[in-house]
Amino acid sequence: MSKPRIGIIISTTREGRFGDRVARWVAELAVAQTDIETEIVDLRDYPLPFFEAAASPAYVPIETPEARKWANKIAELDGYIFITAEYNHSISGVLKNAVDYLFAEPNRKPAAFVGYGAVGGARAVEQLRLMAIELDIVPLKKAVHINMEPMLGLLREGKDFADYPYLAPTVTTMLDELSWYAQTLKAGRQSAQRDAA
Ligand SMILES: Cc1cc2nc3c(=O)[nH]c(=O)nc-3n(C[C@H](O)[C@H](O)[C@H](O)COP(=O)(O)O)c2cc1C
């Protein structure tokens, strides 16, 4: 079995966003994780119109080129790390819209969460976990929460993630757990495919 490939999803697209900085930091730490491969998946590279299809993708695949590009990327990955902001105690609208374009592509794959905001993006992460269930994603408990103090330090005081040394170990713990689930579920999916053939 090849190494599971994990997408680190940047979930905000606004000018001057913080999310890409968090994603790059997680990607750098993930290099040490030799049993998975990671890549950054930036929602800016997957612009989607507001979901207005006549039916849910559960029943009718959305076949526009931009929808296929997004769904194919999610399908080719074996797991996800959602780097999520908290907008009005939930996830960003652009991430919710992108999620609504999916159905089968992320099924039986794990997702881990890195939240940032006043309370570490905790409310957004909780909502994303609920959405994950509906997509048959396995949402993980072990998460990373970047709260107000480091966020303001990074955004306004020229600080770096290394100035908050308690954060990196939480990423490593999350990656260890994600790696186990990604490998276990990939083996399970492959076994189910063989049984069905
Ligand atoms: C529309 C909007 C709503 C926000 N709502 C919240 C919120 O509910 N809780 C919170 O902690 N931060 C909130 N914030 C502040 C964000 O945590 C902060 O702007 C963060 O940098 C947003 O992520 P981004 O830079 O990747 O877009 C909000 C920001 C925006 C733009």
The ligand as a Gaussian input file, in Angstrom:
#p B3LYP/6-31G(d) Opt

LIG

0 1
 C      -16.775000      37.463000       8.840000
 C      -15.900000      37.216000      10.028000
 C      -16.445000      36.676000      11.160000
 C      -15.642000      36.383000      12.268000
 N      -16.190000      35.764000      13.356000
 C      -15.375000      35.306000      14.336000
 C      -15.895000      34.450000      15.359000
 O      -17.037000      34.125000      15.414000
 N      -15.007000      33.979000      16.279000
 C      -13.682000      34.278000      16.255000
 O      -12.928000      33.786000      17.084000
 N      -13.174000      35.105000      15.294000
 C      -13.984000      35.614000      14.337000
 N      -13.490000      36.403000      13.346000
 C      -12.080000      36.823000      13.417000
 C      -11.204000      35.759000      12.790000
 O      -10.835000      34.819000      13.774000
 C       -9.946000      36.377000      12.165000
 O      -10.295000      37.442000      11.316000
 C       -9.170000      35.352000      11.367000
 O       -7.960000      35.924000      10.920000
 C       -9.990000      34.853000      10.170000
 O       -9.319000      33.878000       9.435000
 P       -8.635000      34.233000       8.015000
 O       -7.651000      35.337000       8.316000
 O       -7.985000      32.982000       7.573000
 O       -9.740000      34.711000       7.115000
 C      -14.269000      36.698000      12.237000
 C      -13.733000      37.265000      11.077000
 C      -14.524000      37.503000       9.983000
 C      -13.888000      38.047000       8.720000

